[in-house]
Every structure is written in structure tokens, then in C-alpha cells.
Amino acid sequence: MNIFELKDDGFYINGTRVDAIKKLVISSDVDALTELTITCYGKLHNLDDLKPTEHKFQR
């Protein structure tokens, strides 16, 4: 299970600060667990940084 923290300097997942959050929805219920829906943005390595000539998709 992941550990989520809201600290003075930002939002953390498992002790690592998460930047570039676009949207955070927090839902809490009586079962003592909280559901988080996180939307963030960034570059996806090996997808957003590909140059058109570097990769050829195979059929």
C-alpha cells in the first residue's frame, strides 16, 4: 500500500515529493482508507523524447 503525505512543502508519495500536479481529488470514507485521483504532467521517457528517425515501429 502506498503512503501519501501532505506536507508544508508539497505532496509526497512513499516519501518522494511529487511536482507538476495538475489536479488532486481526495475522497475519504468510513473504512479508514483514502482514495486519491492524481492528474500530473511531464515528459514520458522513451515516448515524449523520441525523435522521428530514432525509432521504427514493427508490424
Backbone hydrogen bonds, N-H to C=O, Kabsch-Sander energy under -0.5 kcal/mol:
donor,donor_aa,acceptor,acceptor_aa,energy
4,F,2,N,-0.5
5,E,12,Y,-2.4
7,K,5,E,-0.6
7,K,10,G,-3.0
10,G,7,K,-1.4
11,F,18,V,-0.6
12,Y,5,E,-2.8
13,I,16,T,-2.4
14,N,3,I,-3.4
16,T,13,I,-2.0
18,V,11,F,-3.0
19,D,17,R,-0.6
22,K,20,A,-0.5
22,K,39,T,-3.0
23,K,39,T,-2.0
25,V,37,T,-2.4
26,I,24,L,-0.5
27,S,25,V,-0.5
27,S,35,E,-2.9
29,D,33,L,-1.1
32,A,29,D,-0.8
35,E,27,S,-3.2
37,T,25,V,-2.3
38,I,36,L,-0.5
39,T,23,K,-2.8
40,C,38,I,-0.5
41,Y,20,A,-1.8
45,H,43,K,-0.8
47,L,44,L,-1.9
48,D,44,L,-2.6
49,D,44,L,-0.6
50,L,47,L,-0.9
54,E,51,K,-2.0
55,H,51,K,-0.7
